[in-house]
């Protein structure tokens, strides 16, 4: 929404951008509280009896840290994108580049639900103890720079490096790549806990058994 400049006025409490900011802050606070609770529960497992096997505390702690990393990168993207929404348009040169940048972003579909779907699937698998579907992969980082350069090769030229929006865009691209990397690690760790559905099969030849049964029948 900030990339496309469709958030409305930041001074309007009823604008889509302000309402989304409020919802995001609420979810962010709940996530921090949940992660703190998970760390506390994980620490308590050190004193629990090991009936039925030892609790995989190290794996759970790694999962918690990876979720924390993804949350931090998302917060960084949200903070960096503020410059694209709250920038003062009094500077004509910077406003021109930023408007051109927004115009190009509008022409490219930058909305992706793959990350949300993958996180929901991982959460459901851990909650229900059900195995993950086979061949599950982390969503690839959205390569917006390549798509923008294909439309306008000059928009991300180094001559615009002093533009505030240029630095914000670079931060968002790097954070997006880091989220993709941590998502791959998160999927592997969850898979080690709940397993993976295996659709493979093995063909076992029964010709030898058939011959033995035939010879046995003749003998009888």
Backbone as ProteinMPNN parsed JSONL, in Angstrom:
{"seq_chain_A": "XXXXXXXXXXXXXXXXXXXXXXXXXXXXXXXXXXXXXXXXXXXXXXXXXXXXXXXXXXXXXXXXXXXXXXXXXXXXXXXXXXXXXXXXXXXXXXXXXXXXXXXXXXXXXXXXXXXXXXXXXXXXXXXXXXXXXXXXXXXXXXXXXXXXXXXXXXXXXXXXXXXXXXXXXXXXXXXXXXXXXXXXXXXXXXXXXXXXXXXXXXXXXXXXXXXXXXXXXXXX", "coords_chain_A": {"N_chain_A": [[0.828, -1.198, 0.0], [1.926, 1.252, 0.805], [4.014, 1.385, -1.019], [2.604, 1.714, -3.369], [1.37, 4.063, -2.868], [-1.259, 4.292, -1.974], [-2.312, 4.615, 0.517], [-3.586, 6.797, 1.55], [-4.083, 9.936, 3.357], [-1.698, 10.516, 5.937], [-2.515, 11.933, 8.127], [-5.173, 11.529, 8.44], [-7.311, 9.769, 10.42], [-9.055, 7.831, 9.627], [-8.138, 6.882, 7.258], [-7.045, 4.362, 4.897], [-4.335, 3.641, 5.279], [-3.707, 4.488, 7.926], [-5.502, 2.928, 9.405], [-4.58, 0.39, 8.782], [-2.03, 0.543, 9.904], [-2.686, 0.657, 12.62], [-3.887, -1.856, 13.016], [-1.69, -3.474, 12.396], [0.117, -2.802, 14.429], [-1.244, -3.831, 16.632], [-1.262, -6.606, 16.086], [1.493, -7.042, 16.032], [2.214, -6.55, 18.699], [0.853, -8.645, 19.996], [2.187, -10.835, 18.884], [4.785, -10.523, 19.901], [4.254, -10.956, 22.617], [3.384, -13.626, 22.535], [5.707, -14.943, 21.64], [7.42, -14.448, 23.793], [6.085, -15.902, 25.758], [6.34, -18.497, 24.683], [9.107, -18.873, 24.848], [9.381, -18.931, 27.598], [7.876, -21.229, 28.312], [9.423, -23.122, 26.997], [11.775, -23.002, 28.469], [10.915, -24.083, 30.891], [10.693, -26.768, 30.295], [13.031, -28.024, 30.929], [12.876, -29.069, 33.461], [10.957, -30.968, 33.348], [9.684, -34.346, 33.523], [11.069, -37.059, 31.59], [9.295, -38.897, 30.436], [8.279, -41.049, 27.893], [10.03, -40.018, 26.075], [12.544, -37.537, 25.28], [11.942, -34.051, 25.36], [12.074, -32.098, 22.425], [13.751, -29.629, 22.844], [15.793, -27.977, 21.815], [15.222, -27.818, 19.077], [12.718, -26.561, 19.13], [13.441, -24.116, 20.302], [15.053, -23.104, 18.28], [13.159, -22.769, 16.256], [11.534, -20.814, 17.422], [13.335, -18.663, 17.507], [13.768, -18.271, 14.78], [11.23, -17.473, 13.911], [11.104, -15.103, 15.332], [13.141, -13.685, 14.046], [12.039, -13.393, 11.454], [9.846, -11.823, 12.098], [11.169, -9.525, 12.982], [12.405, -8.65, 10.601], [10.159, -8.08, 9.079], [9.133, -5.949, 10.549], [11.185, -4.141, 10.099], [10.903, -3.697, 7.349], [8.413, -2.466, 7.379], [9.043, -0.128, 8.803], [10.981, 1.044, 7.123], [9.497, 1.552, 4.858], [8.019, 3.715, 5.541], [9.144, 6.094, 4.696], [8.383, 6.277, 2.092], [5.815, 6.968, 2.273], [5.454, 9.108, 3.989], [6.953, 11.141, 2.954], [8.108, 14.424, 2.303], [6.801, 16.428, -0.199], [7.839, 18.82, -1.058], [10.392, 19.105, -2.06], [11.194, 19.242, -5.258], [12.735, 17.683, -7.113], [13.252, 15.25, -5.739], [10.633, 14.513, -5.238], [9.716, 14.078, -7.809], [11.204, 11.813, -8.671], [10.269, 9.972, -6.778], [7.54, 9.883, -7.336], [7.63, 8.854, -9.934], [8.701, 6.379, -9.311], [6.635, 5.248, -7.747], [4.675, 5.156, -9.696], [5.651, 3.208, -11.443], [5.654, 1.016, -9.737], [2.949, 0.641, -9.354], [2.262, -0.446, -11.768], [3.148, -3.002, -11.591], [2.434, -6.129, -10.172], [2.728, -6.398, -6.894], [1.792, -7.772, -4.775], [1.728, -10.556, -2.709], [0.625, -13.618, -1.483], [1.912, -15.845, -0.636], [3.742, -16.071, 1.488], [2.152, -15.639, 3.776], [0.364, -17.801, 3.517], [2.113, -19.982, 3.764], [3.118, -19.676, 6.389], [0.725, -20.004, 7.827], [0.163, -22.661, 7.192], [2.357, -24.002, 8.362], [1.897, -23.371, 11.043], [-0.559, -24.696, 11.502], [0.244, -27.354, 11.138], [2.054, -27.783, 13.266], [0.369, -27.286, 15.444], [-1.643, -29.281, 15.212], [-0.139, -31.53, 14.962], [0.248, -32.736, 12.522], [1.684, -34.076, 9.516], [3.744, -32.241, 7.169], [2.888, -31.176, 3.816], [4.295, -32.767, 0.877], [7.287, -31.643, -0.811], [7.302, -28.965, -0.061], [8.229, -25.632, -0.257], [10.093, -22.656, 0.582], [8.699, -19.407, 0.054], [9.917, -17.508, -2.673], [12.013, -14.617, -2.583], [10.596, -11.5, -3.456], [11.474, -10.179, -6.445], [11.545, -7.241, -7.05], [13.177, -5.257, -8.053], [14.27, -6.205, -10.467], [11.994, -6.361, -12.049], [11.202, -3.704, -12.15], [13.412, -2.542, -13.421], [13.173, -3.73, -15.875], [11.07, -2.342, -16.924], [11.796, 0.354, -16.697], [14.935, 1.154, -17.102], [16.43, 3.118, -15.916], [15.445, 3.852, -13.475], [16.484, 2.798, -11.102], [19.081, 3.594, -11.12], [22.469, 4.374, -10.102], [22.747, 7.058, -9.859], [20.601, 7.997, -8.507], [21.026, 7.493, -5.889], [21.046, 9.117, -3.663], [18.468, 9.656, -3.121], [15.864, 9.555, -0.724], [13.903, 7.554, -0.876], [15.198, 5.635, -2.379], [17.134, 4.425, -0.733], [15.392, 3.318, 1.149], [14.035, 1.476, -0.437], [16.132, -0.292, -1.041], [16.68, -1.36, 1.493], [14.267, -2.711, 1.978], [14.323, -4.654, -0.036], [16.574, -6.197, 0.705], [15.786, -7.092, 3.264], [13.562, -8.58, 2.53], [14.777, -10.704, 1.166], [16.171, -11.899, 3.273], [14.044, -12.735, 4.846], [13.007, -14.75, 3.217], [15.135, -16.581, 3.313], [15.146, -17.318, 6.064], [12.615, -18.42, 6.2], [12.945, -20.773, 4.749], [14.66, -22.193, 6.481], [12.962, -22.384, 8.677], [10.882, -24.007, 7.693], [12.275, -26.43, 7.33], [12.96, -27.086, 9.986], [10.448, -27.331, 11.219], [9.544, -29.463, 9.731], [11.232, -31.444, 10.657], [10.099, -31.926, 13.092], [7.301, -32.608, 12.778], [7.255, -34.212, 10.55], [6.868, -35.362, 7.105], [4.578, -35.811, 4.464], [4.785, -38.741, 2.564], [4.763, -39.658, -0.659], [6.036, -41.493, -2.172], [6.767, -44.735, -3.611], [7.6, -48.239, -3.512], [8.519, -50.807, -5.623], [8.116, -54.188, -5.293], [9.301, -57.173, -6.356], [7.45, -60.074, -7.026], [7.894, -62.417, -8.325], [9.589, -64.541, -7.665], [8.364, -65.611, -5.386], [5.994, -66.447, -6.544], [6.862, -68.51, -8.22], [7.752, -70.329, -6.294], [5.35, -70.94, -4.987], [4.018, -72.16, -7.119], [5.593, -74.457, -7.621], [5.226, -75.738, -5.209], [2.555, -76.35, -5.354], [2.496, -78.226, -7.442], [3.929, -80.308, -6.287], [2.254, -81.059, -4.232]], "CA_chain_A": [[0.0, 0.0, 0.0], [2.819, 2.41, 0.831], [4.739, 1.423, -2.284], [1.718, 2.201, -4.41], [0.865, 5.374, -2.492], [-2.722, 4.234, -1.859], [-2.685, 4.583, 1.93], [-4.313, 7.99, 1.957], [-3.36, 10.919, 4.164], [-1.293, 10.005, 7.253], [-3.181, 12.712, 9.171], [-6.567, 11.11, 8.518], [-7.393, 8.555, 11.23], [-9.902, 6.846, 8.95], [-7.536, 6.499, 5.987], [-6.634, 2.94, 4.897], [-3.001, 3.487, 5.824], [-3.749, 4.607, 9.388], [-6.209, 1.761, 9.944], [-3.68, -0.748, 8.654], [-0.979, 0.724, 10.903], [-3.237, 0.299, 13.922], [-4.036, -3.312, 13.055], [-0.355, -4.062, 12.402], [0.684, -2.614, 15.765], [-1.922, -4.774, 17.527], [-0.758, -7.95, 15.796], [2.899, -7.072, 16.425], [2.263, -6.67, 20.159], [0.436, -10.005, 20.346], [3.24, -11.761, 18.49], [5.871, -10.414, 20.875], [3.807, -11.608, 23.849], [3.373, -15.067, 22.295], [7.087, -15.422, 21.58], [7.942, -14.443, 25.164], [5.478, -17.043, 26.44], [6.927, -19.725, 24.163], [10.448, -19.009, 25.431], [9.213, -19.304, 29.001], [7.467, -22.634, 28.351], [10.562, -23.932, 26.589], [12.721, -23.056, 29.59], [10.357, -24.962, 31.918], [10.807, -28.181, 29.915], [14.259, -28.594, 31.481], [12.546, -29.745, 34.721], [9.876, -31.926, 33.145], [10.144, -35.734, 33.377], [11.269, -37.461, 30.19], [8.485, -40.059, 30.093], [7.895, -41.07, 26.491], [11.052, -39.408, 25.235], [12.993, -36.205, 25.65], [11.327, -32.966, 24.599], [13.064, -31.494, 21.508], [13.823, -28.219, 23.215], [16.683, -27.228, 20.925], [14.502, -27.558, 17.825], [11.7, -25.545, 19.405], [14.109, -22.831, 20.509], [15.479, -22.629, 16.963], [11.95, -22.307, 15.564], [11.131, -19.548, 18.038], [14.273, -17.628, 17.069], [13.54, -17.994, 13.355], [10.006, -16.674, 13.834], [11.481, -13.776, 15.814], [13.901, -13.027, 12.971], [11.094, -13.012, 10.403], [9.071, -10.695, 12.626], [12.044, -8.343, 12.986], [12.573, -8.19, 9.221], [8.894, -7.472, 8.667], [9.066, -4.641, 11.208], [12.148, -3.286, 9.409], [10.279, -3.307, 6.089], [7.365, -1.501, 7.697], [9.67, 1.138, 9.185], [11.646, 1.629, 5.962], [8.506, 2.002, 3.87], [7.421, 4.981, 5.993], [9.69, 7.214, 3.921], [7.65, 6.339, 0.835], [4.459, 7.444, 2.542], [5.476, 10.377, 4.725], [7.961, 12.043, 2.387], [7.664, 15.775, 1.97], [6.852, 16.644, -1.638], [8.305, 20.166, -1.374], [11.581, 18.957, -2.883], [10.65, 18.866, -6.566], [13.512, 16.612, -7.732], [13.001, 14.0, -5.033], [9.231, 14.164, -5.43], [9.578, 13.564, -9.173], [11.689, 10.431, -8.701], [9.391, 9.128, -5.968], [6.297, 9.702, -8.089], [7.92, 7.914, -11.01], [8.877, 5.07, -8.69], [5.305, 4.751, -7.393], [3.94, 4.861, -10.933], [6.117, 1.926, -11.94], [5.215, -0.034, -8.814], [1.528, 0.382, -9.608], [2.129, -1.254, -12.979], [3.632, -4.342, -11.281], [1.695, -6.755, -9.074], [3.693, -6.679, -5.825], [1.088, -8.447, -3.681], [1.948, -11.996, -2.693], [0.071, -14.268, -0.296], [2.613, -17.102, -0.408], [4.345, -16.074, 2.823], [1.068, -15.821, 4.744], [-0.149, -19.164, 3.386], [3.111, -20.911, 4.291], [3.128, -19.556, 7.85], [-0.511, -20.615, 8.32], [0.308, -24.105, 7.044], [3.295, -24.453, 9.392], [1.224, -23.26, 12.335], [-1.548, -25.768, 11.605], [0.942, -28.634, 11.27], [2.583, -27.894, 14.625], [-0.759, -27.336, 16.38], [-2.362, -30.554, 15.097], [0.79, -32.649, 14.881], [0.079, -33.384, 11.221], [2.876, -33.875, 8.667], [3.688, -31.232, 6.113], [2.77, -31.737, 2.469], [5.617, -32.956, 0.256], [7.869, -30.658, -1.732], [7.001, -27.608, 0.379], [9.392, -24.753, -0.348], [9.899, -21.285, 1.055], [8.422, -18.445, -1.036], [11.087, -16.767, -3.116], [11.971, -13.166, -2.364], [10.041, -10.816, -4.614], [12.538, -9.422, -7.111], [10.922, -6.058, -7.629], [14.174, -4.463, -8.778], [14.379, -6.7, -11.836], [10.774, -6.015, -12.774], [11.229, -2.262, -12.397], [14.441, -2.248, -14.42], [12.672, -4.177, -17.175], [10.18, -1.291, -17.423], [12.569, 1.594, -16.802], [16.288, 0.794, -16.676], [17.056, 4.271, -15.268], [14.788, 4.188, -12.209], [17.332, 2.38, -9.985], [20.468, 3.929, -11.428], [23.213, 4.865, -8.933], [22.627, 8.517, -9.779], [19.49, 8.304, -7.598], [21.332, 6.878, -4.604], [20.793, 10.067, -2.585], [17.025, 9.757, -2.884], [15.458, 8.809, 0.477], [13.164, 6.354, -1.254], [16.14, 4.659, -2.93], [17.676, 3.679, 0.405], [14.298, 2.531, 1.731], [13.788, 0.354, -1.329], [17.235, -1.24, -0.868], [16.467, -2.036, 2.777], [13.139, -3.636, 1.837], [14.747, -5.778, -0.866], [17.473, -7.046, 1.501], [14.983, -7.723, 4.309], [12.738, -9.584, 1.874], [15.632, -11.866, 0.9], [16.451, -12.535, 4.557], [12.822, -13.435, 5.245], [12.944, -15.97, 2.425], [16.132, -17.514, 3.843], [14.689, -17.832, 7.35], [11.449, -19.266, 5.958], [13.454, -22.088, 4.373], [15.134, -22.852, 7.703], [11.793, -22.668, 9.512], [10.202, -25.17, 7.121], [13.074, -27.631, 7.606], [12.873, -27.417, 11.404], [9.096, -27.84, 11.474], [9.485, -30.786, 9.092], [11.914, -32.403, 11.534], [9.205, -32.21, 14.218], [6.02, -33.236, 12.421], [7.413, -35.115, 9.42], [6.41, -34.96, 5.776], [3.832, -36.839, 3.744], [5.637, -39.409, 1.584], [3.984, -40.279, -1.723], [6.871, -42.406, -2.937], [6.419, -46.143, -3.475], [8.664, -49.172, -3.86], [8.026, -51.995, -6.314], [8.738, -55.418, -4.808], [9.021, -58.249, -7.292], [6.882, -61.271, -6.397], [8.042, -63.534, -9.256], [10.199, -65.678, -6.976], [7.356, -66.215, -4.522], [5.016, -67.105, -7.4], [7.454, -69.759, -8.65], [7.757, -71.244, -5.157], [3.982, -71.403, -4.775], [3.683, -73.073, -8.209], [6.271, -75.725, -7.393], [4.612, -76.369, -4.066], [1.278, -76.902, -5.794], [2.762, -79.437, -8.213], [4.375, -81.358, -5.366], [1.059, -81.538, -3.53]], "C_chain_A": [[0.87, 1.259, 0.0], [3.606, 2.527, -0.461], [3.891, 2.023, -3.389], [1.145, 3.571, -4.095], [-0.635, 5.424, -2.347], [-3.195, 4.217, -0.417], [-3.473, 5.784, 2.394], [-3.452, 8.911, 2.79], [-2.965, 10.334, 5.511], [-1.936, 10.766, 8.405], [-4.644, 12.335, 9.349], [-6.644, 9.773, 9.253], [-8.21, 7.455, 10.565], [-9.319, 6.414, 7.602], [-7.106, 5.029, 6.043], [-5.256, 2.714, 5.516], [-2.98, 3.542, 7.344], [-4.433, 3.407, 10.026], [-5.338, 0.513, 9.865], [-2.542, -0.664, 9.658], [-1.463, 0.301, 12.29], [-3.384, -1.212, 14.061], [-2.673, -3.998, 13.127], [0.291, -3.932, 13.77], [0.058, -3.583, 16.768], [-1.397, -6.19, 17.34], [0.699, -8.088, 16.246], [3.041, -7.246, 17.936], [1.879, -8.074, 20.614], [1.521, -11.023, 20.007], [4.417, -11.716, 19.456], [5.51, -11.108, 22.18], [3.812, -13.131, 23.693], [4.788, -15.643, 22.274], [7.716, -15.454, 22.968], [7.382, -15.615, 25.955], [6.065, -18.371, 25.978], [8.331, -19.947, 24.727], [10.361, -19.445, 26.893], [8.82, -20.775, 29.126], [8.62, -23.55, 27.966], [11.583, -24.068, 27.715], [12.233, -24.005, 30.678], [10.508, -26.44, 31.576], [12.064, -28.835, 30.469], [13.984, -29.375, 32.757], [11.403, -30.757, 34.56], [10.432, -33.34, 33.038], [10.182, -36.142, 31.911], [10.497, -38.732, 29.848], [8.064, -39.971, 28.628], [8.904, -40.425, 25.567], [11.372, -37.987, 25.661], [12.354, -35.153, 24.748], [12.379, -32.302, 23.715], [13.193, -29.996, 21.728], [14.674, -27.413, 22.239], [15.986, -26.888, 19.613], [13.449, -26.481, 18.016], [12.32, -24.171, 19.605], [14.586, -22.234, 19.179], [14.292, -22.085, 16.174], [11.497, -20.958, 16.109], [12.029, -18.414, 17.562], [14.071, -17.275, 15.605], [12.274, -17.176, 13.151], [10.282, -15.248, 14.3], [12.247, -13.003, 14.74], [12.969, -12.542, 11.861], [10.262, -11.817, 10.842], [9.894, -9.41, 12.624], [12.229, -7.781, 11.578], [11.298, -7.533, 8.694], [8.737, -6.085, 9.28], [10.021, -3.656, 10.532], [11.588, -2.802, 8.071], [9.2, -2.265, 6.329], [7.952, -0.132, 8.034], [10.295, 1.824, 7.969], [10.649, 2.19, 4.958], [7.809, 3.289, 4.295], [7.895, 6.161, 5.149], [8.954, 7.373, 2.598], [6.258, 6.922, 1.02], [4.448, 8.83, 3.158], [6.474, 11.379, 4.164], [7.351, 13.385, 2.014], [7.857, 16.03, 0.475], [7.322, 18.044, -2.02], [9.555, 20.133, -2.243], [11.145, 18.397, -4.236], [11.382, 17.688, -7.178], [13.233, 15.271, -7.071], [11.559, 13.553, -5.226], [9.004, 13.58, -6.821], [10.027, 12.117, -9.254], [10.751, 9.511, -7.939], [8.063, 8.88, -6.671], [6.489, 8.74, -9.255], [8.063, 6.496, -10.468], [7.52, 4.457, -8.333], [4.514, 4.372, -8.639], [4.354, 3.507, -11.498], [5.667, 0.775, -11.043], [3.756, -0.376, -9.044], [1.33, -0.517, -10.829], [2.589, -2.696, -12.769], [2.843, -4.878, -10.095], [2.688, -7.162, -7.993], [3.044, -7.387, -4.646], [1.299, -9.952, -3.786], [1.429, -12.566, -1.382], [0.817, -15.551, 0.055], [3.19, -17.18, 1.005], [3.284, -16.312, 3.885], [0.543, -17.246, 4.712], [0.82, -20.181, 3.99], [3.161, -20.866, 5.814], [1.877, -20.189, 8.465], [-0.433, -22.138, 8.254], [1.248, -24.68, 8.1], [2.652, -24.432, 10.771], [0.22, -24.397, 12.536], [-0.883, -27.129, 11.795], [1.475, -28.836, 12.684], [1.444, -28.039, 15.634], [-1.429, -28.706, 16.394], [-1.436, -31.765, 15.048], [0.684, -33.406, 13.568], [1.299, -33.113, 10.344], [2.656, -32.815, 7.601], [3.482, -31.892, 4.752], [4.144, -31.862, 1.824], [6.006, -31.789, -0.639], [7.532, -29.215, -1.35], [8.282, -26.784, 0.38], [9.053, -23.364, 0.169], [9.601, -20.374, -0.133], [9.687, -17.682, -1.397], [10.909, -15.271, -2.85], [11.481, -12.478, -3.633], [11.101, -9.895, -5.218], [11.938, -8.222, -7.851], [11.904, -5.25, -8.456], [14.285, -4.909, -10.228], [13.158, -6.32, -12.664], [10.736, -4.519, -13.097], [12.252, -1.905, -13.471], [14.008, -2.699, -15.817], [11.742, -3.128, -17.792], [10.936, 0.006, -17.661], [13.963, 1.318, -16.242], [16.959, 1.906, -15.881], [16.537, 4.508, -13.858], [15.655, 3.84, -11.001], [18.808, 2.624, -10.274], [21.138, 4.536, -10.201], [23.142, 6.383, -8.808], [21.504, 8.934, -8.842], [19.763, 7.808, -6.177], [21.061, 7.809, -3.425], [19.305, 10.248, -2.311], [16.659, 8.964, -1.626], [14.726, 7.516, 0.145], [14.053, 5.257, -1.805], [16.708, 3.789, -1.815], [16.602, 2.796, 1.046], [14.009, 1.307, 0.88], [14.872, -0.713, -1.176], [17.073, -2.035, 0.427], [15.35, -3.07, 2.655], [13.514, -4.852, 1.0], [15.636, -6.742, -0.076], [16.687, -7.79, 2.577], [14.089, -8.812, 3.725], [13.528, -10.854, 1.579], [15.943, -12.626, 2.188], [15.233, -13.285, 5.083], [12.701, -14.761, 4.501], [13.932, -17.013, 2.937], [15.674, -18.137, 5.154], [13.449, -18.706, 7.193], [11.882, -20.669, 5.556], [13.958, -22.87, 5.583], [13.965, -23.246, 8.599], [11.05, -23.902, 9.007], [10.962, -26.455, 7.438], [12.967, -28.044, 9.067], [11.487, -27.94, 11.781], [8.945, -29.243, 10.884], [10.159, -31.843, 9.966], [11.062, -32.77, 12.743], [8.002, -33.043, 13.813], [6.133, -34.201, 11.254], [6.844, -34.536, 8.135], [5.669, -36.116, 5.13], [4.708, -37.404, 2.627], [4.761, -40.137, 0.578], [4.807, -41.26, -2.561], [6.442, -43.847, -2.699], [7.573, -46.991, -3.975], [8.044, -50.423, -4.471], [8.825, -53.205, -5.835], [8.338, -56.55, -5.738], [8.533, -59.483, -6.551], [7.033, -62.497, -7.287], [8.626, -64.765, -8.575], [9.189, -66.386, -6.09], [6.327, -66.973, -5.345], [5.543, -68.453, -7.877], [7.45, -70.786, -7.526], [6.372, -71.806, -4.901], [3.568, -72.395, -5.855], [4.313, -74.438, -8.035], [5.659, -76.484, -6.229], [3.302, -77.023, -4.443], [1.458, -78.184, -6.602], [3.141, -80.584, -7.308], [3.176, -81.963, -4.651], [0.186, -82.379, -4.464]], "O_chain_A": [[0.584, 2.217, -0.719], [3.844, 3.631, -0.95], [4.393, 2.753, -4.243], [0.504, 4.184, -4.949], [-1.241, 6.472, -2.565], [-4.338, 3.852, -0.14], [-3.98, 5.796, 3.516], [-2.245, 8.705, 2.92], [-3.797, 9.717, 6.176], [-1.908, 10.298, 9.544], [-5.287, 12.773, 10.303], [-6.114, 8.767, 8.782], [-8.07, 6.28, 10.904], [-9.956, 5.649, 6.878], [-6.831, 4.509, 7.125], [-5.034, 1.713, 6.197], [-2.309, 2.733, 7.984], [-3.996, 2.922, 11.07], [-5.354, -0.321, 10.77], [-2.126, -1.683, 10.208], [-0.727, -0.338, 13.041], [-3.046, -1.781, 15.099], [-2.515, -4.991, 13.838], [0.951, -4.865, 14.227], [0.746, -4.096, 17.65], [-1.12, -6.891, 18.313], [1.092, -9.126, 16.778], [3.894, -8.004, 18.397], [2.508, -8.63, 21.514], [1.746, -11.967, 20.763], [4.984, -12.755, 19.792], [6.351, -11.773, 22.787], [4.201, -13.846, 24.616], [5.032, -16.713, 22.832], [8.462, -16.379, 23.29], [8.1, -16.251, 26.727], [6.268, -19.274, 26.79], [8.703, -21.076, 25.047], [11.179, -20.238, 27.361], [9.374, -21.493, 29.958], [8.779, -24.628, 28.538], [12.184, -25.128, 27.89], [13.045, -24.666, 31.325], [10.458, -27.285, 32.47], [12.167, -30.062, 30.483], [14.765, -30.257, 33.114], [10.942, -31.333, 35.546], [11.533, -33.529, 32.52], [9.418, -35.63, 31.094], [10.973, -39.556, 29.066], [7.555, -38.943, 28.18], [8.643, -40.302, 24.371], [10.57, -37.324, 26.318], [12.24, -35.338, 23.536], [13.464, -31.975, 24.194], [12.786, -29.197, 20.884], [14.315, -26.293, 21.878], [16.146, -25.782, 19.095], [13.298, -25.594, 17.176], [11.782, -23.171, 19.129], [14.531, -21.021, 18.976], [14.405, -21.059, 15.503], [11.122, -20.068, 15.346], [11.545, -17.326, 17.248], [14.189, -16.11, 15.225], [12.245, -16.28, 12.307], [9.755, -14.293, 13.729], [12.025, -11.807, 14.55], [13.098, -11.414, 11.385], [10.004, -10.906, 10.055], [9.381, -8.337, 12.306], [12.209, -6.565, 11.389], [11.355, -6.55, 7.955], [8.27, -5.157, 8.62], [9.705, -2.472, 10.406], [11.772, -1.644, 7.699], [9.081, -1.297, 5.577], [7.43, 0.897, 7.606], [10.159, 3.036, 7.799], [10.926, 3.185, 4.288], [7.085, 3.892, 3.502], [7.145, 7.108, 4.916], [8.901, 8.469, 2.041], [5.603, 7.318, 0.056], [3.554, 9.632, 2.89], [6.806, 12.362, 4.828], [6.241, 13.468, 1.488], [8.959, 15.864, -0.048], [7.218, 18.427, -3.185], [9.763, 21.023, -3.068], [10.773, 17.228, -4.345], [10.746, 16.779, -7.711], [13.004, 14.272, -7.753], [11.287, 12.36, -5.361], [8.182, 12.679, -6.986], [9.332, 11.28, -9.829], [10.464, 8.402, -8.388], [7.524, 7.776, -6.605], [5.623, 7.911, -9.534], [7.605, 5.535, -11.086], [7.286, 3.276, -8.59], [3.774, 3.388, -8.639], [3.512, 2.745, -11.975], [5.34, -0.308, -11.528], [3.361, -1.537, -8.943], [0.35, -1.257, -10.911], [2.441, -3.526, -13.665], [2.61, -4.158, -9.123], [3.407, -8.149, -8.147], [3.69, -7.581, -3.616], [1.07, -10.546, -4.839], [1.749, -12.064, -0.305], [0.395, -16.276, 0.957], [3.135, -18.231, 1.645], [3.494, -17.108, 4.8], [0.302, -17.842, 5.762], [0.397, -21.129, 4.651], [3.239, -21.911, 6.46], [1.961, -20.838, 9.507], [-0.909, -22.826, 9.157], [0.966, -25.733, 8.672], [2.834, -25.352, 11.568], [0.157, -24.991, 13.612], [-1.395, -27.968, 12.536], [1.366, -29.929, 13.241], [1.544, -28.828, 16.574], [-1.747, -29.234, 17.459], [-1.903, -32.903, 15.09], [1.0, -34.594, 13.511], [1.887, -32.034, 10.421], [1.528, -32.537, 7.193], [3.864, -33.046, 4.559], [5.065, -31.133, 2.192], [5.159, -31.056, -1.148], [7.482, -28.34, -2.215], [9.294, -27.192, 0.949], [7.893, -22.953, 0.192], [10.18, -20.543, -1.206], [10.437, -17.26, -0.517], [9.798, -14.742, -2.89], [11.894, -12.823, -4.74], [11.561, -8.951, -4.575], [11.842, -8.195, -9.077], [11.521, -4.626, -9.447], [14.384, -4.072, -11.126], [13.279, -5.995, -13.845], [10.295, -4.117, -14.175], [11.988, -1.063, -14.329], [14.426, -2.12, -16.82], [11.631, -3.027, -19.014], [10.752, 0.674, -18.679], [14.139, 1.256, -15.025], [17.973, 1.657, -15.228], [17.127, 5.289, -13.113], [15.574, 4.517, -9.976], [19.676, 1.938, -9.735], [20.473, 5.137, -9.357], [23.449, 6.93, -7.749], [21.447, 10.09, -8.42], [18.847, 7.713, -5.36], [20.865, 7.34, -2.304], [18.931, 10.931, -1.357], [17.095, 7.823, -1.472], [14.915, 6.501, 0.815], [13.712, 4.077, -1.716], [16.757, 2.565, -1.936], [16.876, 1.662, 1.438], [13.765, 0.222, 1.409], [14.569, -1.906, -1.181], [17.303, -3.244, 0.449], [15.473, -4.181, 3.171], [13.072, -5.963, 1.291], [15.475, -7.959, -0.172], [16.896, -8.986, 2.782], [13.881, -9.849, 4.354], [13.006, -11.959, 1.727], [15.974, -13.857, 2.193], [15.368, -14.344, 5.695], [12.333, -15.777, 5.09], [13.607, -18.199, 2.992], [15.796, -19.347, 5.342], [13.251, -19.638, 7.973], [11.264, -21.65, 5.969], [13.71, -24.07, 5.696], [13.977, -24.316, 9.208], [10.637, -24.748, 9.8], [10.347, -27.466, 7.78], [12.89, -29.236, 9.361], [11.367, -28.88, 12.566], [8.293, -30.104, 11.474], [9.72, -32.992, 10.014], [11.279, -33.815, 13.356], [7.715, -34.068, 14.432], [5.19, -34.946, 10.988], [6.402, -33.388, 8.083], [6.088, -37.268, 5.238], [5.296, -36.657, 1.845], [4.094, -41.115, 0.917], [4.313, -41.794, -3.554], [5.813, -44.143, -1.683], [8.411, -46.535, -4.752], [7.142, -51.023, -3.887], [10.05, -53.243, -5.956], [7.152, -56.846, -5.884], [9.135, -59.893, -5.559], [6.381, -63.514, -7.049], [8.222, -65.893, -8.861], [9.154, -67.616, -6.042], [5.834, -68.016, -4.916], [4.794, -69.428, -7.941], [7.181, -71.965, -7.756], [6.219, -72.997, -4.63], [2.857, -73.359, -5.572], [3.669, -75.461, -8.265], [5.578, -77.712, -6.248], [2.959, -78.094, -3.943], [0.671, -79.121, -6.468], [2.721, -81.718, -7.534], [3.074, -83.177, -4.479], [-0.865, -82.87, -4.052]]}, "name": "protein", "num_of_chains": 1, "seq": "XXXXXXXXXXXXXXXXXXXXXXXXXXXXXXXXXXXXXXXXXXXXXXXXXXXXXXXXXXXXXXXXXXXXXXXXXXXXXXXXXXXXXXXXXXXXXXXXXXXXXXXXXXXXXXXXXXXXXXXXXXXXXXXXXXXXXXXXXXXXXXXXXXXXXXXXXXXXXXXXXXXXXXXXXXXXXXXXXXXXXXXXXXXXXXXXXXXXXXXXXXXXXXXXXXXXXXXXXXXX"}
